[in-house]
Structures are given as C-alpha cells and as structure tokens.
Amino acid sequence: MALLEARVATRSTGFWPVAFAFTVAMAFSTVPAPLYPLYGYSTFTVTVIFAAYAVGVVASLLLAGHVSDQVGRRRILIPALALELVAALLFLSGTSLPVLLAARLITGLGVGMITATATAHLLELNGASPARFEIVSTAANIGGLGVGTLVAGVLASYVDSPLRTPYLLFVFLLSVAIAAVAMAPETVRPNPAYRYRPQRVATGRGPAYLAAATGAFAAFSVFGFFTSVAPGFVAGTLNHPSRALAGLIVFAVFGGSAAAQTLTTGLGARRRTTLGLTAQALGTIILVTGMHQASLTVFLLGGMLAAAGAGVLFKAGIGTVAALATGTERGAALAGIFLIAYVALAVSALAIGVAVLAAPVITVMTWFAAILLIMLAGVAVLSRQSSNGSD
C-alpha cells in the first residue's frame, strides 16, 4: 500500500513539470504572430511562412505524434522540445525568408510531437482529478498559444531588438522545459515488439468521430486566421500598428477560448457541442461585420466569441475521441484529431493567403465565413446523427 501511494505521489509531482513544458512549447509556436509585420513581408508571404509551420505539425503528427504509446512519453517530448530550441536559435540567426521558413517548419515538427503526447502524459500523471486535467491541459494548449503572442508583442514594443529578444527568452524557457520533462516520471512501458507505422487518421470511425473531426477542422480554421492574417489586418487595414496591441488581440482570442473551455468543464458532450457551434457561428458573423465596418472593437468581440465557441467545440471533440479510444491507443487517437485540426490550420492560412492576391481581404473573409458556417451546420447534423445512434 505504501509503495502504491509513493508511486501515485511521484506521478502527481510530474504533472506540473509536464504542464509547464507543454505551455512553453505552445507559447513558443505563436511568438512570430505579432512580429510578422516587422519582417516586412506581404500577406501572402506571411501565410506561406505560417503554412510551413502547419505543414511541419501535420507531418509530425502523421509520422510521430502517436509513437509515444509504444516507446514512452518522455522519449518523444524531450526530442520535440529540442526541435523547438533549434527553431528558436534559427530565428536568432537571421530574418531572411529561407531562415523563417526553416524555423517555422521545425517549430511545427516539434509541436506535432508534443500536442497529443503531452496531453496523454498529463492525463496519465493527473491521478483522480478529471477537472484538474481538463483545466490545466486546456490552459497549456490553447492558453499557451495566447501567452506566446502576448509576450512577443509586449517585448517587441518595449525592448530593443524586437526580432531577437523574444526568442532569447524562449531559448531559456525551452531549456528549462527540457530539464523539467527529464525529471518527470514515465507513464508508458516501452514495447520491445513495436513495429513502426504512420498515424492512421481514421482512428475511431463512425458519426461521433466524424463530427469531432469536422468540428476540430472548423475550430482550427478560426485559429489559423488569427495566428497568420489577423495581426497584419489590424496593423494595415485598421491602422493599429502597435505590436503590443497585436499580441494582446491574439492573446484575448486564445485566452477567451481557454476560459470558455474551462467554464464548460461540467457540461455534457452534447451541450458543449451545441454551445460551441452557436458561439462560433455567431462570433464569425460579428467578426466579419467588424471587418466591413473597420471597427476594431466589433472585430475583437467577434473574434473572441468565435474563438470561445471554437475552443468549446474542439474540447467536446477531444472528449469524444478520448472516450472512443482504449488506453493503449490514446496517443494515436488524440494524434489523429490533432492531425485533422492542424490540416485545417494549414488549409485556412494558405487559402486566405492565395485568395487575397486576387481580392481584398474583407471580401475573402466574407467567403471564408460563409464556408465556415456551412461546415458548422454539417457538424450539427453529424452530432445529431451520433446522438440518435447512441439513444
């Protein structure tokens, strides 16, 4: 009994180091967002740089995001954090387009390895407190994305060398994160008979999985807009060039998403899905209205509401997928849903970037919103079918 209690205590102490590392990694992934206008590249080039990140995430999720189920969580997290550190050093080495593309691609490779692995590791280290796991994993993942933009935006506004200081900070933080994970307990016993295979996207087939996957795609399409195009739109079309403001806007969007996910912890999956769909649809309409009116206030309110809905919708999907998977397939199942989400991130950023070459960004976003609303309607239909099938 005493030995069992000691093991539980050891696991519990590992929860917070992994949560810290997860937060730092996700925060680093959005550091460039408020800095893009300082690099002097066009909207299309920025979306290409951002898409390089998303391609890296997708490739990593496809090739390595599920492997921790078989080889161990730390054996994936530590190399992934090391990739993030390499990317930070690349950002410090120069501002040319090839350097930025390489740095973002490597960042994506690291994040793809981290998202599902860290989520599964936190779940296994958490013990008997589901609420703590949901709140902390949400804060680390979605909240971390907002923290990165806020830190970078503030530093870029108030310190010298705005394209170097944020990355110097994260070189330090990522180094600490690697040490933190190295001290955390392992929760998976390596499988010596494991034979590698790439991630299979169709983990957990059926209407419930399809609804979760489509919801994740719709949710991350909104996140893709705010981490690629939105800072440039605010600086250019809305005439608010402050880097601190750009960071604060993206932070508010992701912070609102994280808060909404936390506040809906006690709701069932069906109510979460309904709430997420409603909020994202309404927020998207308000967001586009703010763009047409050139109103920063309306734009921000719409963005926060859309992101809050997207966060709740994504959380409901993660809960559905986790429930469908057995313990030995948890990492693979989560990697599958994250893979679909980050495909949306890449597709939305690239589609918007290409479209603005031929039409004004407001026109492009109007069509983007219409497509997104159709997609959300599809999620509602799939969710209803899933619910009817389970009755």
C-alpha positions in Angstrom: 0.0 0.0 0.0 2.8 2.4 0.9 4.6 1.6 -2.3 1.4 2.3 -4.3 0.9 5.6 -2.6 4.6 6.6 -3.3 4.1 5.8 -7.0 0.9 8.0 -7.1 2.7 10.8 -5.3 5.7 10.6 -7.7 3.3 10.8 -10.7 1.5 13.7 -9.2 4.7 15.7 -8.8 5.5 15.1 -12.5 2.2 16.6 -13.6 3.2 20.3 -13.2 6.7 20.0 -14.9 5.0 18.5 -18.0 2.3 21.1 -17.9 5.0 23.8 -17.8 6.8 22.3 -20.7 3.6 21.9 -22.7 2.7 25.6 -22.1 6.2 26.8 -23.1 6.1 24.8 -26.3 2.7 26.0 -27.4 3.6 29.6 -26.4 6.8 29.5 -28.5 4.8 28.3 -31.5 2.9 31.7 -31.7 5.7 34.0 -30.8 6.2 35.1 -34.5 2.4 36.0 -34.9 2.6 39.7 -33.7 6.1 40.1 -35.2 5.3 39.3 -38.8 4.6 42.9 -39.9 8.1 43.8 -38.6 9.7 41.3 -41.1 8.3 43.4 -44.0 6.8 40.6 -46.0 3.4 40.6 -47.8 0.3 39.0 -46.5 0.7 36.1 -49.0 4.3 35.5 -47.9 3.3 35.6 -44.2 0.7 32.9 -44.9 3.3 30.8 -46.7 5.6 31.1 -43.6 2.7 30.2 -41.4 1.7 27.3 -43.6 5.3 25.9 -43.3 4.6 25.7 -39.6 1.3 23.9 -40.1 2.9 21.5 -42.7 5.5 20.7 -40.1 2.8 19.9 -37.5 0.8 17.8 -39.9 3.9 15.8 -41.0 5.0 15.3 -37.4 1.5 14.2 -36.2 1.3 11.8 -39.1 4.8 10.3 -38.6 5.5 10.6 -34.8 2.5 12.0 -32.9 1.3 8.5 -31.9 4.6 6.8 -31.2 4.7 7.6 -27.5 2.0 5.0 -26.9 4.7 2.4 -27.7 8.1 4.0 -26.9 7.2 6.2 -23.9 6.1 9.8 -23.4 9.4 11.3 -22.4 11.2 9.7 -25.4 9.0 11.8 -27.7 8.7 15.0 -25.6 12.4 15.7 -25.0 13.4 15.4 -28.7 10.4 17.5 -29.6 11.3 20.3 -27.2 14.9 20.1 -28.5 13.5 20.8 -32.0 11.7 23.9 -30.6 15.0 25.0 -29.2 16.7 24.6 -32.6 13.9 26.7 -34.2 14.5 29.5 -31.6 18.2 29.5 -32.4 17.3 29.7 -36.1 15.1 32.7 -35.5 18.1 34.4 -33.8 20.3 33.6 -36.8 18.6 35.9 -39.3 15.4 37.3 -40.8 15.7 36.1 -44.4 12.7 34.1 -45.9 14.6 30.7 -46.1 15.5 31.1 -42.4 12.0 31.9 -41.4 10.6 29.0 -43.4 13.0 26.6 -41.9 12.4 27.8 -38.4 8.7 27.6 -38.7 8.8 24.1 -40.3 11.0 22.9 -37.4 8.7 24.5 -34.9 5.8 22.6 -36.4 7.7 19.3 -36.3 8.2 19.8 -32.6 4.6 20.9 -31.8 3.2 17.9 -33.7 5.2 15.6 -31.5 4.2 17.5 -28.4 0.4 18.1 -28.6 -1.0 14.6 -28.4 1.9 13.2 -26.3 1.8 15.9 -23.7 -2.0 15.7 -23.5 -1.8 11.9 -22.9 1.1 12.3 -20.5 -0.9 14.9 -18.4 -3.9 12.6 -18.3 -1.8 9.7 -17.0 0.1 11.9 -14.5 -3.1 13.5 -13.2 -4.4 10.9 -10.8 -8.1 11.1 -9.7 -8.9 14.7 -10.6 -10.5 14.9 -14.1 -11.4 18.6 -13.6 -7.7 19.4 -12.9 -6.6 17.6 -16.1 -9.2 19.4 -18.3 -8.4 22.8 -16.9 -4.6 22.5 -17.0 -4.4 20.8 -20.4 -6.6 23.5 -21.9 -4.6 26.3 -20.3 -1.4 24.7 -21.5 -2.6 24.1 -25.0 -4.9 26.9 -26.1 -3.9 29.3 -23.3 -0.2 28.8 -24.2 -0.9 29.9 -27.8 -2.2 33.2 -26.4 0.6 33.7 -24.0 3.2 33.4 -26.7 1.7 36.3 -28.7 1.3 38.5 -25.7 4.9 38.0 -24.5 6.3 38.6 -28.0 4.0 41.6 -28.7 4.9 43.4 -25.4 8.7 42.7 -25.8 8.6 43.9 -29.4 7.0 47.2 -28.3 9.1 48.0 -25.2 12.6 46.5 -25.6 15.4 46.8 -28.1 15.9 44.1 -30.8 12.2 43.1 -31.1 13.1 40.3 -33.5 15.7 38.8 -31.1 14.6 39.4 -27.5 11.5 37.2 -27.6 13.5 34.3 -29.0 16.3 34.7 -26.4 13.7 34.4 -23.7 12.3 31.2 -25.2 15.8 29.7 -25.6 16.0 29.9 -21.8 12.4 28.7 -21.2 12.7 25.8 -23.6 16.0 24.7 -22.0 14.2 24.7 -18.6 11.3 22.8 -20.1 13.6 20.0 -21.4 15.0 19.6 -17.9 11.5 19.6 -16.4 10.3 16.7 -18.6 13.6 14.8 -18.0 12.7 14.8 -14.3 9.1 13.8 -14.7 8.1 10.1 -14.3 7.5 7.9 -17.4 3.9 6.6 -17.7 4.3 4.2 -20.6 6.4 1.0 -20.6 8.2 0.7 -23.9 7.0 -2.1 -26.1 10.0 -4.1 -27.4 7.9 -5.8 -30.1 6.6 -2.5 -31.5 6.8 -2.2 -35.3 6.5 1.4 -36.6 3.7 2.6 -38.8 2.5 6.1 -39.6 -0.6 7.5 -37.9 -3.9 6.4 -39.2 -6.4 9.3 -39.4 -9.5 7.1 -39.2 -8.9 6.1 -35.6 -12.4 5.5 -34.1 -14.7 5.5 -37.1 -18.4 6.4 -37.0 -20.6 9.5 -36.9 -19.2 10.5 -33.4 -15.6 10.6 -34.7 -16.6 12.3 -37.9 -18.5 15.0 -36.0 -15.5 15.5 -33.7 -13.1 15.7 -36.7 -15.2 18.1 -38.6 -15.6 20.3 -35.5 -11.8 20.3 -35.0 -11.4 21.3 -38.6 -13.8 24.2 -38.2 -12.3 25.3 -34.9 -8.7 25.5 -36.1 -9.7 27.3 -39.3 -10.6 30.2 -37.0 -7.3 29.9 -35.1 -5.4 29.8 -38.4 -6.8 33.2 -39.3 -5.8 34.8 -36.0 -2.3 33.5 -35.9 -1.5 34.3 -39.6 -3.6 37.1 -41.2 -5.3 38.9 -38.3 -2.2 40.8 -37.0 -1.4 42.2 -40.4 -5.1 43.2 -41.0 -5.2 45.1 -37.6 -1.9 46.8 -38.4 -2.8 47.7 -42.0 -6.5 48.0 -42.7 -7.4 49.0 -39.2 -4.3 51.3 -38.8 -3.2 49.9 -35.4 0.5 49.1 -35.9 1.3 48.5 -32.2 3.0 45.1 -31.7 1.8 45.0 -28.1 -1.8 45.5 -29.3 -1.4 42.8 -31.9 -0.1 40.4 -29.3 -2.9 41.4 -26.9 -5.6 40.8 -29.5 -4.4 37.3 -30.3 -3.9 36.6 -26.5 -7.5 37.8 -25.9 -8.8 35.5 -28.6 -7.0 32.4 -27.3 -7.5 33.4 -23.7 -11.2 33.6 -24.3 -11.1 30.2 -25.9 -9.3 28.7 -22.9 -11.6 30.4 -20.4 -14.7 29.1 -22.3 -13.3 25.6 -22.3 -12.6 25.8 -18.5 -16.0 27.2 -17.7 -17.8 24.5 -19.6 -16.0 21.6 -17.8 -19.1 20.5 -16.1 -21.3 20.3 -19.2 -22.0 17.1 -21.1 -20.6 16.5 -24.6 -23.9 17.3 -26.4 -24.4 20.6 -24.6 -20.8 21.6 -25.2 -21.1 20.9 -28.9 -24.3 22.9 -29.2 -22.8 25.8 -27.2 -19.6 25.7 -29.3 -21.4 25.6 -32.6 -23.7 28.5 -31.6 -20.9 30.7 -30.3 -18.6 30.1 -33.2 -21.2 30.8 -35.8 -22.4 34.0 -34.1 -18.9 35.1 -33.4 -17.9 34.6 -37.1 -20.7 36.8 -38.3 -19.8 39.5 -35.8 -16.1 39.3 -36.8 -16.8 39.8 -40.5 -19.2 42.6 -39.6 -16.4 44.3 -37.7 -14.1 44.0 -40.7 -16.7 45.6 -43.0 -17.2 48.4 -40.5 -13.4 48.8 -39.9 -14.2 48.6 -36.2 -11.5 47.1 -34.0 -14.0 46.7 -31.1 -16.5 44.7 -33.1 -13.8 42.8 -34.8 -12.3 41.8 -31.5 -15.6 40.9 -29.8 -16.5 38.7 -32.8 -13.1 37.1 -32.7 -13.3 36.3 -29.0 -16.7 34.9 -29.3 -15.8 32.8 -32.4 -12.7 31.5 -30.7 -14.6 30.7 -27.5 -17.0 28.7 -29.5 -14.2 27.0 -31.4 -12.5 26.1 -28.2 -15.6 24.6 -26.6 -16.3 22.7 -29.9 -12.7 21.4 -30.0 -12.8 20.4 -26.4 -16.0 18.4 -26.9 -14.3 16.6 -29.9 -11.3 15.8 -27.8 -13.5 14.3 -25.1 -15.4 12.2 -27.7 -12.2 10.8 -29.2 -10.6 10.1 -25.8 -13.7 8.2 -24.8 -13.7 6.2 -28.0 -10.0 5.1 -27.6 -8.6 2.4 -25.3 -5.7 3.3 -23.0 -3.1 1.7 -25.4 -4.4 3.8 -28.3 -5.0 7.0 -26.5 -2.0 8.8 -28.0 -2.8 7.6 -31.5 -6.5 8.7 -31.2 -5.5 12.1 -30.0 -2.8 12.5 -32.7 -5.5 11.7 -35.3 -7.8 14.5 -34.1 -4.9 17.0 -33.8 -3.7 16.0 -37.3 -7.1 16.9 -38.7 -7.1 20.2 -36.7 -3.7 21.3 -38.0 -4.6 20.3 -41.6 -7.3 22.9 -41.1 -4.7 25.4 -39.8 -2.6 25.0 -42.9 -5.5 24.9 -45.4 -7.2 28.0 -43.9 -4.0 30.1 -43.8 -2.9 29.1 -47.3 -6.4 29.6 -48.8 -6.8 33.0 -47.3 -3.2 34.0 -48.4 -3.8 32.9 -52.0 -7.2 34.5 -52.2 -6.0 37.9 -51.0 -3.8 38.0 -54.2 -7.0 38.3 -56.2 -9.5 40.1 -53.9 -9.5 42.4 -50.9 -9.0 40.7 -47.5 -12.5 41.7 -46.4 -14.1 40.0 -49.4 -12.0 36.9 -48.8 -13.0 36.7 -45.2 -16.7 37.1 -46.1 -16.5 34.0 -48.3 -14.4 32.3 -45.6 -17.1 33.0 -43.1 -19.8 31.6 -45.4 -17.8 28.3 -45.9 -17.2 28.1 -42.1 -20.9 28.5 -41.4 -21.7 25.7 -43.8 -19.2 23.5 -42.1 -20.6 24.2 -38.7 -24.1 23.2 -40.0 -22.5 19.9 -41.1 -21.1 19.4 -37.6 -24.6 20.0 -36.1 -26.1 17.4 -38.5 -23.4 14.8 -37.7 -23.7 15.4 -34.0 -27.4 14.8 -34.1 -26.9 11.6 -36.0 -24.4 10.5 -33.5 -26.7 11.3 -30.6 -29.6 9.5 -32.2 -27.4 6.4 -32.8 -26.4 6.3 -29.2 -30.0 6.5 -27.9 
